């Protein structure tokens, strides 16, 4: 399933980033980091027609040789990025969407914790479990 | 084709490709590049007589391999060659020319024309005769380019199909084209061209009007000619035209032959210029050259038009050549292919010839032809061509090239070239009949941005089917991207860029680097800064890839520096808007990139730079590094700085990037920065108090600080001053964010304004999270306003200049302090021991030392106060004064005494000199027991006394000896310093008076003062007085009797009680010694209070009494009574002698009265003694006039009838003037049996009648004259 899941703050710094394997984590850092360009561009272009109910799901941000990067932006501009392997053809758009919904739900649950200060790195165990479950599926 | 041109744009499709080559060995690179710059300026040439513009793309290098693709896309073909060489003589020229020919050989397949520009020879110098054949014919002074016959050999392999024309015809044709320069034919051709392009226009100075007119008629008849219609027309026209052309071209053939002189046999021209600086005609010549190219092209274009219908050859891309070997050329599909490809080629030519409308038409047709036969590669080329055309028509002039055109224009104007200016308006403005505009407009509407994207996608799709066309595909992707950037569609552009990565191409490392760099710059144009940085970094890594045999660390570093922006790493900390403590960007990646940067700098051998980057890493990532990472970083840094110390200078990279100094503000973190005032005793003060400034303002001082509170906190000024030449200190409170102890060295201050001498210090900050306090010392060496802007440290071998304005925890960006001119420093000391504590005075008194002494009441002690000058300046002025607490102000001056003249006489004190003076400490006291021993009689008197009566029961008297001193330059500026010594004297009780009284003595001149002394100290005391001594044990009381001379009689009147007391005390010399303590002191009796009666007693009486009872002298000291019997006659003789001193009494009348009275035990005096006493004789004696010669004598006799004690009361009343005394003594009885005899020997007191000048005086005899009458 997902090989990397990242949560990025409104100010575009990482709140949470988890790769399925630790050895190429840095690579995913780069991948997710550069995907922010596309996310920003998509958000900006979507913002032009203000009346539309903004779709949170941004779709495929860009494909790389080995991976596909998908994006999702909450209404508070928290960005979720999921990287999946290009070879994994079983994943359709709907599956990706449901993954994002699950991730969003997990993030909201985590945010409900009164001891969590928004903007801090996410260290919640249950959120981590959600993410790991998405990677193991 | 393996060389990718990453800089290609869609507009390049309309450009001539002209090679500019340095030729021969004599031309220096510098000369060539100067020449190149001039040539490149001219990228747009308006064709004279035509309303079209030629765009030229110059290249310095172009591989033959790439050139082969010229059939596929004409803009890839090198159409012109300009060789630039240098020679100075004939032989050199020959060499040069040879190499020029060789150069030409390389591109012979494609070249339309070529030029050799020679520097170093006269334009028409020695070479004139050789070039005469060509240049001589021209009239223009600078040799202009001249087209010669085209090279025949090259034409064979040209894109023209050889079979199609026979050799003669072609050569004729070519030669004809060459002859375009002929003015007549020029116009002829022009007209033809116009006809072809369906652009009807008025031809100026055209000698052949007929032709033109025909065309005009055709066109003007139907201005809205559609392309289809005109095409058919064109075909007809062309055929006709062709014939005409053939006719016209024949004659010049001869000429061409004649032009083939020995040197430029191949048919191109050589132009000479003396030097690069001296070649005014260069642009003109170039223009002519380009124009010549244009006409060759135009000829080809028209030629294509003719070829179309007949059997056509198949144009091929280089890699296709093999594919068609042995293919049946007669099939329909092959024909279609040929037609389609040819049409496409024609479209390319049209585009280059400046007719995009036509080109679009041809592209569409070609596409229609090629689609059915599935010629994918060429279809792709068609799509690309379509897109390019669309872009050129829409943006070509406005967006990409406009700026260069403009620049070119101004350049030309400067040089006095008018042709461009003339042509340009024609190009941009609509024509009279509006034809061209219409065509343009229709083209514009054909393809919008979405179409362009779509067409490019299609093109790429088709290209991607051919592995060999990868380069074309890649270039097409880049072109598409550039267009979409213009169209502001970043996402679509990003898609194309993404595609570039997928194109699998065997590239050299260098190519890869430039591919990534191009990608990066395109991404940054889209606005994808992160992507751009990513690819910059990838490019950088490519430079030093492990498989790379020659890693280029310099380039790697150069690229990495460019990548920093996208990762939000700023080399200049000022650019960073990061708020400390907040996340800024992706620290993991930032750290990584910085590490790479450090490594590349290290491999480059620029350690200085590596140190700087490490500093930046430490500075920016400090908050996010783990302890072990910090340690590792520090180890690295120390390793680098071991051989190369980190400076504070800005480092400049070769690329021009500046890496400014990064101060390590966070290591250590400075929490507070405080300027410390000088020690209070060194603080400069105003010598004279400033004139009351309060009077200047009408406002009354208020402690309320309205509105100014918040400004107070971060004001740069400080409210104290420093002194030149003194050590001044600044206190820093720092904390250590590192896991290990920090050793800071060379800690000093950054100052401005005044020269200072710094004393760099070293501190070691412990690991603990606690704060550490450090002080930085410095010495201003001049007076003025000193600004402190920061501090300097050296940590891990890196120097940092930390500015306060960068420190977030310090609100001030600088501190300003006034440094006053130099003042001397003095050291105060005393010979007394210091006291343990000294609490009574505040800090305002600058106490530097203290002295303490223990004195018994009455004891006195001396001590020495020393002022030592410790500075290099003399002390010119000293003022010594004493300050005391409020409640001891009255008497503190009695405790501490010194001689100020002595002080002044020792001035000035030279440097390291000493001033000493003696100070006397006195243990003063009143020697009275508080509340006790007031004798019961002086409670009235006490009421008027101040409450703070000196107490003899032990007390502390504190005083501050204040020394103001000044000297040197500071003295002239009215400044001084003030030091103080705190004195504290413990006064212990010694002896006190418990009772005191006065007694008359035998002699009328003396009297006795009787004092009861009590020893209140803890030791035994010996009291000495009047040569006697008494020994007093602890708490013992002893009476002592001191005989004193009586005082002048007038003293009682003229002195107050206190004055009287002190006067009397001066006669009483009582000292005490405490043998066990070896202490001796003087008992001061001045605080004793005396009643009026006692005072009278102590004074001499103006009258001396001589009293006899029955002849017996009664002395004043007589105590006890004389015994007589009842009935016995007692004769009292009184003689009062007026002392000569009291002369004011003389001449007055007086009454001497004698009376007998009885003193009862309860103190009541009864004067009514008539029943007991019979007085014989007069009790009153009136004296007319008193004189000193005659004493007043009186005698009377008493007989007492009753036993008892009686006293005599004798008084002399001196009247005022002659008036009679009318004093009554109650019932002054006479003949009473009991006689009280009062005999006065001395003391008398006066009763004043108010308001009288000569007061009546009542002088009493104070001797006790008592008689005891017994039965």
Interface residues (C-beta under 8 A of the other chain):
Chain A: X9 X11 X12 X13 X14 X26 X29 X30 X33 X34 X36 X37 X38 X41 X42 X45 X62 X63 X64 X65 X119
Chain B: X490 X491 X494 X498 X501 X502 X523 X526 X527 X528 X529 X530 X531 X533 X534 X567 X583 X584 X585 X586 X587 X588 X589 X592
